[in-house]
Amino acid sequence: MKKPARVIISGISSDSGKTITTLCLIAGLKSLNKSVSAFKVGPDFIDPTHHRKFTKCFNLDIAMSSEEFVKFLFTSESEDFNVIEGVMGVFDGETAGVSTAKISQILSSPVILCVDAEKLGESIRGIVKGFLKEIDIKGVVAIKISSQTHREIIKKALEREGIELLGAIPKSAEFQIPSRHLGLYLADELKTEKEKFESAFFNFFDTKKILDIFEKSKEREIDLKSSWYESFFGPVKNKLKGKKFAFLKLKYLQFIYPENIKILDIMGAESYIIDEQNISQTKKQSFDFLIIPGGYPELYGKEIEELKREIYEIINNSSFVIGECGGFEILSEKLIHDEKEVPMLGAFPFSIKIEKKLQALGWRKIILPNGDELKGHEFHYGKILNQKDKITKIFRLQDIYGNPKGEDGFLKGKFLGSWTHIYFPSNPSGILNLFRNLELWKSE
């Protein structure tokens, strides 16, 4: 049984320093020549873009998959050292059974708790003490520390409760990642200095104690049923052999779950990533499916215009085109943002406006016309305007509790547009049927 070293970086809330702490640990461990994998709890696309500046990263999401898949993904993609960034606060998502605390239980992983200590002194011990009863917390990382005196106050307060201060990150602009309506800025939009995080690991963390936490975590087993793999993947293994999938991963379209590519690999499909560096060479290739992922196309109208000819050529050479969220938006006639109208690709007969008010957020169950159920996540500000023709919708949506959430999955010719990001591990057999049935549903 594989016993990878692991630790979860969680917090008492959002904005508690989880991502910065995670990056410090990854960079520091890599500088010690350790092999490292990163994981992110939940459906978030953005934090993993920062992790991937240093190493590979995968999402661990029970709501869109299962406990067994989370165990399988973690054990199959783990390295000698594994840093798992939690979502929001450690118990958030508990009502739906999808919290960081739940992932800690499934993976039998110790937890390091991050706390924003900017406006805290001795009271930090009362806050942290409340988490100790149910979570295996091995220590605290305090962020926004104003001075050495502040650090000592925090350290001594925690010691009164028998809690280790494992890190104290100073209050500084260099240890803050800017955010906007959809979360943190993408890693490619910022200058990520590996040396800065390496230095922080050795200057602001108790590296010996952290390495000891990792080492002791190896003693814990992850109970993955040996029969699970064959029962889950057996019906779809190599069923897409010979099929070619392309993912159009541009600066403004990066929201791809690597787990989806992993599922396609198991199905025997060939997967290709098309980006700005290779788009000129790959535009003449033929693909069975072109997937245009989500992102921030509303911020990059000029860049879209510059590559429009190449994107059209790839679309023309693809049998089917699937656009998700931001990828759906660029398939519209035009995108409206901040009163500016930018022409898009025109596959769907309507415009999309980026509203200031959030239009949809949450995990989704996706019921297909044949009754198959997939799962995914929806988070967007886009709203359809001026729809000229009636378009078939093949997705019936529900939230995680089974409440109706309308329709999605706009099917027109060879184009399928969806606000929902589909998570292939939710139901590989259903995904296989989706790809096989698109031709049938298109003609109905």
C-alpha positions in Angstrom: 0.0 0.0 0.0 1.4 3.4 -1.1 2.0 5.8 1.9 2.9 9.2 0.4 4.0 12.0 2.7 1.3 14.6 2.8 -0.1 17.6 4.6 -3.2 19.7 4.1 -2.9 23.5 4.2 -6.2 24.8 5.5 -7.5 28.0 7.2 -10.1 29.4 9.4 -11.7 31.2 6.4 -10.9 32.4 2.9 -8.0 34.9 2.6 -6.2 33.3 5.5 -2.9 32.6 3.6 -3.5 29.1 2.3 -2.2 29.8 -1.2 0.9 31.7 -0.1 1.7 29.0 2.5 1.2 26.3 -0.1 3.6 28.0 -2.6 6.2 28.4 0.1 6.1 24.7 1.0 6.2 23.6 -2.6 9.1 25.9 -3.5 11.0 25.1 -0.4 10.6 21.3 -0.8 11.6 21.5 -4.4 14.7 23.5 -3.5 15.6 20.5 -1.2 15.4 18.3 -4.3 12.2 16.6 -3.1 9.7 15.3 -5.6 6.5 17.2 -4.9 2.8 17.1 -6.1 0.2 19.7 -5.4 -3.5 19.3 -4.9 -6.4 21.7 -4.5 -9.6 20.8 -2.6 -12.7 21.8 -4.5 -13.5 22.8 -8.1 -11.3 25.9 -8.2 -9.3 26.5 -11.4 -7.3 29.5 -10.3 -5.2 28.5 -7.3 -3.8 25.5 -9.2 -2.4 27.8 -11.9 -0.1 29.2 -9.2 0.8 25.7 -8.0 1.7 24.6 -11.5 4.4 27.3 -11.7 6.3 24.9 -9.5 4.8 21.4 -10.0 1.8 19.4 -11.2 -1.5 20.0 -9.5 -4.9 18.2 -9.4 -8.3 18.9 -7.9 -9.7 16.8 -5.1 -13.5 17.3 -5.2 -15.9 14.8 -3.6 -19.0 16.7 -4.8 -18.1 16.0 -8.4 -16.7 12.6 -8.0 -16.5 10.2 -5.0 -14.3 9.3 -2.0 -12.8 6.4 -3.9 -11.9 8.5 -6.9 -10.3 11.1 -4.6 -8.2 8.3 -3.1 -7.3 6.9 -6.5 -6.3 10.3 -7.9 -4.2 11.2 -4.9 -2.4 7.9 -4.7 -1.8 7.7 -8.5 -0.5 11.3 -8.8 1.3 11.6 -5.5 5.0 12.1 -5.2 7.3 11.7 -2.2 5.9 14.9 -0.8 2.4 16.2 -1.3 1.0 19.6 -0.5 -2.8 19.8 -0.5 -4.4 23.3 -0.4 -7.8 23.3 1.2 -10.9 25.4 0.2 -12.2 28.3 2.2 -12.2 27.5 5.9 -11.5 23.9 7.1 -15.2 23.1 7.8 -16.8 25.1 5.0 -18.8 22.8 2.7 -19.5 20.5 5.6 -23.3 20.6 5.1 -22.8 19.1 1.6 -20.1 16.7 2.8 -17.4 18.3 0.8 -15.2 20.2 3.3 -11.4 20.2 3.7 -12.0 18.4 7.0 -13.7 15.6 5.0 -10.7 15.4 2.6 -8.4 15.2 5.7 -10.4 12.3 6.9 -10.5 10.4 3.5 -6.7 10.8 3.0 -5.8 10.4 6.7 -3.8 13.6 6.4 -2.5 16.0 9.0 -3.5 19.7 8.8 -1.6 22.9 9.1 -4.0 25.8 9.9 -3.4 29.2 8.4 -4.6 32.3 10.4 -4.7 36.0 9.4 -3.1 37.4 12.5 -3.0 41.1 11.4 -5.5 42.2 14.0 -4.9 39.4 16.5 -2.7 38.9 19.6 -3.3 36.4 22.4 -6.9 35.8 21.2 -5.5 33.6 18.5 -5.4 30.8 20.9 -9.1 30.8 21.5 -9.8 30.8 17.8 -7.5 27.9 17.0 -8.5 25.9 20.1 -12.0 25.6 18.6 -10.6 23.7 15.7 -8.6 21.2 17.7 -11.4 18.9 18.8 -12.3 17.5 15.4 -9.2 18.2 13.2 -5.7 16.7 13.4 -4.0 20.1 13.4 -0.2 19.8 13.7 0.4 23.6 13.9 -0.4 27.1 12.7 1.0 29.4 10.1 0.2 33.0 11.0 0.2 35.6 8.2 0.5 39.4 8.2 2.8 39.5 11.2 3.9 43.1 11.8 7.0 42.6 13.9 9.2 40.1 15.8 7.3 41.2 19.0 4.0 40.3 17.3 5.4 37.0 16.3 6.4 36.2 19.9 3.0 37.1 21.2 1.3 34.8 18.7 3.8 32.0 19.4 3.5 32.1 23.2 -0.3 32.3 23.0 -0.5 29.2 20.9 2.0 27.4 23.2 -0.5 27.8 26.1 -2.8 25.5 24.1 0.0 23.1 23.1 0.0 24.3 19.5 3.1 24.8 17.5 3.7 28.0 15.5 5.1 26.5 12.3 5.4 29.7 10.3 5.0 33.5 10.6 4.8 35.4 7.3 5.3 39.1 7.5 2.8 41.7 6.4 4.1 42.6 3.0 2.7 43.3 -0.5 5.1 40.6 -1.9 3.2 38.0 0.0 -0.3 39.0 -1.2 -1.8 37.8 -4.5 -4.3 40.3 -6.0 -7.9 39.1 -6.6 -11.0 40.1 -8.6 -14.6 38.9 -9.0 -13.7 35.3 -9.9 -10.9 34.9 -7.4 -7.1 35.4 -7.5 -5.4 36.6 -10.6 -4.1 33.7 -12.8 -0.5 32.9 -12.3 0.4 33.9 -15.9 -0.9 37.4 -15.2 1.6 37.9 -12.4 5.3 37.6 -12.0 5.8 34.5 -9.8 9.3 34.5 -8.3 10.3 31.0 -7.2 13.3 32.3 -5.2 11.0 34.5 -3.2 8.9 31.6 -2.0 12.0 29.4 -1.4 13.6 32.1 0.7 10.3 32.6 2.7 10.2 28.8 3.4 13.6 28.9 5.1 13.3 32.3 6.7 9.7 32.3 8.0 9.0 28.6 8.7 10.2 26.0 11.1 11.4 23.7 8.3 12.6 20.9 10.6 9.1 20.6 12.3 7.3 20.7 8.9 9.5 18.0 7.4 8.9 15.9 10.5 5.1 16.3 10.0 5.5 15.1 6.4 7.7 12.1 7.5 5.2 11.0 10.2 2.3 11.2 7.8 3.8 8.2 5.8 2.8 5.9 8.7 -0.9 6.5 7.8 -2.6 4.2 5.3 -5.0 5.3 2.6 -7.6 2.6 2.2 -8.3 2.3 -1.5 -10.4 -0.8 -2.4 -8.4 -2.9 -4.9 -11.6 -3.9 -6.8 -12.7 -0.2 -7.3 -10.5 0.6 -10.3 -11.8 -2.2 -12.5 -15.4 -1.7 -11.7 -15.2 2.1 -12.3 -13.0 2.2 -15.4 -13.4 -1.3 -16.8 -16.5 -0.4 -18.9 -14.8 2.6 -20.6 -11.2 1.4 -20.9 -9.8 2.1 -24.4 -13.4 2.8 -25.7 -12.1 6.0 -27.3 -9.0 4.5 -28.8 -8.1 6.4 -32.0 -10.1 9.5 -31.1 -8.2 12.8 -30.9 -9.1 15.5 -28.4 -7.6 19.0 -28.5 -7.8 21.5 -25.7 -7.4 25.2 -26.8 -5.4 26.4 -23.8 -4.6 30.1 -24.4 -3.6 32.8 -21.9 -7.3 33.7 -21.4 -8.7 30.2 -21.6 -7.0 28.0 -19.0 -9.7 26.4 -17.0 -9.0 22.7 -17.7 -9.3 19.9 -15.2 -6.2 17.7 -15.7 -8.4 14.9 -14.2 -10.5 15.1 -17.5 -7.4 14.4 -19.5 -6.5 11.5 -17.2 -10.0 10.0 -17.9 -9.5 10.4 -21.6 -6.1 8.7 -21.3 -7.7 5.7 -19.6 -10.4 5.7 -22.4 -7.5 5.4 -24.9 -8.0 8.8 -26.5 -5.1 11.0 -27.6 -5.1 14.5 -26.0 -3.4 17.5 -27.4 -2.9 21.0 -25.8 -3.0 23.9 -28.3 -1.4 27.1 -27.0 0.0 30.3 -28.4 3.4 28.6 -29.0 2.1 25.8 -31.2 -1.2 27.0 -32.6 0.4 27.8 -36.0 1.8 24.3 -36.3 -1.3 22.5 -35.1 -4.1 24.5 -36.8 -4.1 22.2 -39.8 -4.4 19.0 -37.8 -7.8 17.2 -37.6 -9.4 16.5 -34.3 -12.5 14.5 -33.3 -13.3 16.9 -30.5 -12.0 20.4 -29.8 -12.6 21.6 -26.3 -12.5 25.3 -25.6 -12.2 25.8 -21.8 -13.2 28.6 -19.6 -11.2 31.7 -18.5 -11.4 35.4 -18.9 -12.0 36.1 -22.6 -13.7 39.4 -21.7 -10.3 40.9 -20.7 -8.5 39.8 -23.9 -10.5 41.0 -26.9 -7.3 42.2 -28.7 -5.6 38.8 -28.2 -8.7 36.9 -29.4 -8.8 39.0 -32.6 -5.1 38.4 -33.3 -5.6 34.6 -33.2 -9.1 34.5 -34.7 -8.0 33.1 -38.1 -6.0 30.3 -36.5 -8.9 29.4 -34.1 -11.4 29.3 -37.1 -9.0 26.9 -38.9 -8.8 24.6 -35.9 -12.6 24.7 -35.6 -13.0 23.9 -39.2 -10.7 20.9 -38.8 -12.6 19.5 -35.8 -15.7 17.2 -36.0 -17.2 18.6 -32.8 -16.5 21.7 -30.7 -17.3 22.0 -27.0 -17.1 25.4 -25.4 -17.3 25.7 -21.6 -18.1 29.0 -19.8 -15.5 31.4 -21.2 -15.0 29.0 -24.1 -18.8 29.2 -24.6 -18.6 33.0 -24.6 -16.1 33.2 -27.4 -18.4 31.1 -29.5 -21.1 33.8 -29.3 -21.5 36.6 -31.9 -20.1 39.3 -29.6 -19.0 39.7 -26.0 -20.1 42.8 -24.1 -18.0 43.9 -21.1 -17.7 47.4 -19.5 -19.9 48.8 -22.3 -17.4 47.6 -24.9 -18.6 45.2 -27.6 -16.0 42.7 -29.0 -16.8 40.5 -32.0 -16.4 36.8 -31.2 -16.5 33.6 -33.4 -20.2 33.6 -34.1 -21.1 29.9 -33.8 -24.2 30.8 -31.7 -26.7 33.4 -32.8 -26.6 35.6 -29.7 -24.5 38.0 -27.7 -23.2 37.5 -24.2 -22.9 40.3 -21.7 -20.6 40.1 -18.6 -22.9 41.4 -15.8 -21.7 42.9 -12.6 -24.0 40.6 -10.7 -23.1 36.9 -10.4 -25.4 34.8 -12.6 -24.7 31.3 -11.3 -22.6 29.6 -8.8 -22.4 26.0 -7.5 -21.9 22.3 -8.2 -24.3 20.9 -10.7 -25.8 17.6 -11.6 -26.2 17.4 -15.4 -28.9 15.1 -16.7 -28.5 14.1 -20.3 -31.3 13.2 -22.8 -30.6 9.4 -22.3 -30.8 9.7 -18.5 -27.1 9.6 -17.8 -26.0 11.9 -14.9 -22.8 13.9 -15.0 -21.5 16.4 -12.5 -19.7 19.7 -12.9 -19.4 23.3 -11.6 -21.0 26.6 -12.7 -19.6 30.0 -11.9 -20.1 32.9 -14.3 -21.2 36.5 -14.7 -22.2 36.1 -18.4 -25.8 36.5 -19.6 -27.2 35.7 -23.0 -28.7 38.6 -25.0 -30.6 38.9 -28.3 -31.0 35.2 -29.0 -32.2 35.0 -32.6 -33.0 31.3 -33.1 -34.3 28.6 -30.9 -31.4 26.3 -29.9 -31.7 22.7 -28.5 -30.5 22.4 -24.9 -29.4 18.9 -23.9 -28.5 19.5 -20.3 -31.0 19.5 -17.5 -29.4 21.0 -14.4 -29.9 20.4 -10.7 -27.9 21.6 -7.7 -26.1 19.3 -5.3 -29.3 18.8 -3.4 -31.4 17.9 -6.4 -33.1 21.3 -6.8 -33.8 22.3 -10.5 -31.4 24.8 -11.9 -32.7 25.3 -15.5 -31.2 24.0 -18.7 -27.8 24.2 -20.3 -25.8 22.5 -23.1 -26.7 24.6 -26.2 -26.4 22.3 -29.2 -26.2 23.8 -32.7 -24.7 21.8 -35.5 -21.3 20.6 -34.4 -21.1 23.1 -31.5 -22.0 22.4 -27.9 -21.9 25.4 -25.5 -22.2 25.1 -21.8 -21.9 27.4 -18.8 -21.1 24.3 -16.7 -17.6 22.9 -16.5 -18.1 19.2 -16.8 -16.0 16.9 -14.6 -15.3 13.7 -16.5 -14.5 11.6 -13.4 -18.1 12.1 -12.2 -19.3 9.4 -14.6 -16.8 8.1 -17.2 -19.5 5.9 -18.8 -21.8 8.9 -19.1 -19.0 11.0 -20.6 -18.4 8.2 -23.2 -22.1 8.2 -24.0 -22.1 12.0 -24.4 -19.3 11.9 -27.0 -21.0 9.0 -28.8 -24.4 10.6 -28.8 -23.6 14.1 -29.9 -24.1 13.2 -33.5 -27.5 11.7 -32.7 -28.7 14.5 -30.5 -27.5 17.1 -33.1 -29.9 15.7 -35.7 -33.0 15.4 -33.4 
